[in-house]
């Protein structure tokens, strides 16, 4: 399946800082541009870290209160997490504040991969790199939502062209395909039961598809046939093996 690439939805005008950017300048940039984080780059425009509102808040939270009674020494301050918190408290530049290593994507990665990375790494934005690992853009959760704004007609065309015709080798009019608010409904009859599973699985991978309603029937239930008896063809071969 062809998924939209990160480069097609990323923001190219990226607000960025360098290692030595002062703390207050970082705070000003975040506030002025109404963003929650920005990449830190080196002299070659390669991303070396990301500084966020969370990092700034960690700085404030870790800064000692001059009116708070001093605490007795605890071995806990020697833990890696405690050392990082202590470093945040004295940070004066973006480089001292930033979180490393940075979580990034490449412009030719798919939107699906970007969404999965954001969910797994619990981040709201990802710096986007070119083939030489230089910063070329940034993608946010809001950018990813654009895939759900695809017109229903555009999704329907892709279902017919990519799944029915190219993968299953069917005539475009052999299956009734309707799309409403991103929900794809399939109705009609296929030759084999395995093809219905392939069709539904492939369609779920299409950008902008919210759900698939499978009303397909079949002439032959080939679920119990031995693999050497199945007459698979085209792109469907690989898809069936993945199910």
CORRANOR-V79324 format. One record per residue. N is the residue number from 1. D_LAST is the distance of its C-alpha to the last C-alpha in whole Angstrom. Layout:
n->N d_last->D_LAST
n->N d_last->D_LAST
This chain:
n->1 d_last->15
n->2 d_last->19
n->3 d_last->20
n->4 d_last->23
n->5 d_last->25
n->6 d_last->27
n->7 d_last->30
n->8 d_last->30
n->9 d_last->30
n->10 d_last->32
n->11 d_last->36
n->12 d_last->38
n->13 d_last->41
n->14 d_last->40
n->15 d_last->43
n->16 d_last->43
n->17 d_last->46
n->18 d_last->47
n->19 d_last->47
n->20 d_last->51
n->21 d_last->51
n->22 d_last->53
n->23 d_last->51
n->24 d_last->53
n->25 d_last->52
n->26 d_last->48
n->27 d_last->49
n->28 d_last->51
n->29 d_last->48
n->30 d_last->45
n->31 d_last->48
n->32 d_last->49
n->33 d_last->45
n->34 d_last->44
n->35 d_last->41
n->36 d_last->40
n->37 d_last->39
n->38 d_last->40
n->39 d_last->39
n->40 d_last->42
n->41 d_last->42
n->42 d_last->45
n->43 d_last->47
n->44 d_last->44
n->45 d_last->42
n->46 d_last->40
n->47 d_last->38
n->48 d_last->40
n->49 d_last->39
n->50 d_last->38
n->51 d_last->41
n->52 d_last->40
n->53 d_last->42
n->54 d_last->41
n->55 d_last->43
n->56 d_last->46
n->57 d_last->46
n->58 d_last->45
n->59 d_last->48
n->60 d_last->50
n->61 d_last->49
n->62 d_last->50
n->63 d_last->53
n->64 d_last->56
n->65 d_last->58
n->66 d_last->62
n->67 d_last->63
n->68 d_last->61
n->69 d_last->62
n->70 d_last->61
n->71 d_last->59
n->72 d_last->60
n->73 d_last->58
n->74 d_last->54
n->75 d_last->52
n->76 d_last->49
n->77 d_last->50
n->78 d_last->49
n->79 d_last->46
n->80 d_last->43
n->81 d_last->42
n->82 d_last->46
n->83 d_last->47
n->84 d_last->45
n->85 d_last->46
n->86 d_last->50
n->87 d_last->49
n->88 d_last->48
n->89 d_last->51
n->90 d_last->53
n->91 d_last->51
n->92 d_last->53
n->93 d_last->50
n->94 d_last->47
n->95 d_last->46
n->96 d_last->47
n->97 d_last->45
n->98 d_last->42
n->99 d_last->39
n->100 d_last->37
n->101 d_last->35
n->102 d_last->34
n->103 d_last->31
n->104 d_last->30
n->105 d_last->28
n->106 d_last->28
n->107 d_last->29
n->108 d_last->26
n->109 d_last->23
n->110 d_last->21
n->111 d_last->22
n->112 d_last->19
n->113 d_last->20
n->114 d_last->23
n->115 d_last->22
n->116 d_last->20
n->117 d_last->23
n->118 d_last->26
n->119 d_last->24
n->120 d_last->23
n->121 d_last->27
n->122 d_last->29
n->123 d_last->30
n->124 d_last->31
n->125 d_last->32
n->126 d_last->31
n->127 d_last->33
n->128 d_last->32
n->129 d_last->33
n->130 d_last->33
n->131 d_last->33
n->132 d_last->36
n->133 d_last->35
n->134 d_last->37
n->135 d_last->37
n->136 d_last->37
n->137 d_last->35
n->138 d_last->34
n->139 d_last->31
n->140 d_last->31
n->141 d_last->29
n->142 d_last->31
n->143 d_last->30
n->144 d_last->27
n->145 d_last->27
n->146 d_last->28
n->147 d_last->25
n->148 d_last->25
n->149 d_last->28
n->150 d_last->27
n->151 d_last->28
n->152 d_last->26
n->153 d_last->28
n->154 d_last->26
n->155 d_last->23
n->156 d_last->23
n->157 d_last->24
n->158 d_last->21
n->159 d_last->19
n->160 d_last->21
n->161 d_last->21
n->162 d_last->18
n->163 d_last->15
n->164 d_last->17
n->165 d_last->20
n->166 d_last->19
n->167 d_last->15
n->168 d_last->15
n->169 d_last->19
n->170 d_last->20
n->171 d_last->24
n->172 d_last->24
n->173 d_last->26
n->174 d_last->23
n->175 d_last->21
n->176 d_last->23
n->177 d_last->22
n->178 d_last->24
n->179 d_last->24
n->180 d_last->26
n->181 d_last->26
n->182 d_last->23
n->183 d_last->21
n->184 d_last->20
n->185 d_last->20
n->186 d_last->19
n->187 d_last->21
n->188 d_last->21
n->189 d_last->20
n->190 d_last->18
n->191 d_last->18
n->192 d_last->15
n->193 d_last->13
n->194 d_last->10
n->195 d_last->11
n->196 d_last->11
n->197 d_last->8
n->198 d_last->8
n->199 d_last->11
n->200 d_last->11
n->201 d_last->8
n->202 d_last->10
n->203 d_last->13
n->204 d_last->13
n->205 d_last->13
n->206 d_last->16
n->207 d_last->19
n->208 d_last->21
n->209 d_last->19
n->210 d_last->20
n->211 d_last->18
n->212 d_last->16
n->213 d_last->18
n->214 d_last->16
n->215 d_last->19
n->216 d_last->17
n->217 d_last->18
n->218 d_last->18
n->219 d_last->20
n->220 d_last->18
n->221 d_last->16
n->222 d_last->14
n->223 d_last->12
n->224 d_last->14
n->225 d_last->15
n->226 d_last->15
n->227 d_last->13
n->228 d_last->17
n->229 d_last->18
n->230 d_last->15
n->231 d_last->16
n->232 d_last->14
n->233 d_last->16
n->234 d_last->16
n->235 d_last->13
n->236 d_last->11
n->237 d_last->11
n->238 d_last->9
n->239 d_last->7
n->240 d_last->5
n->241 d_last->6
n->242 d_last->4
n->243 d_last->0
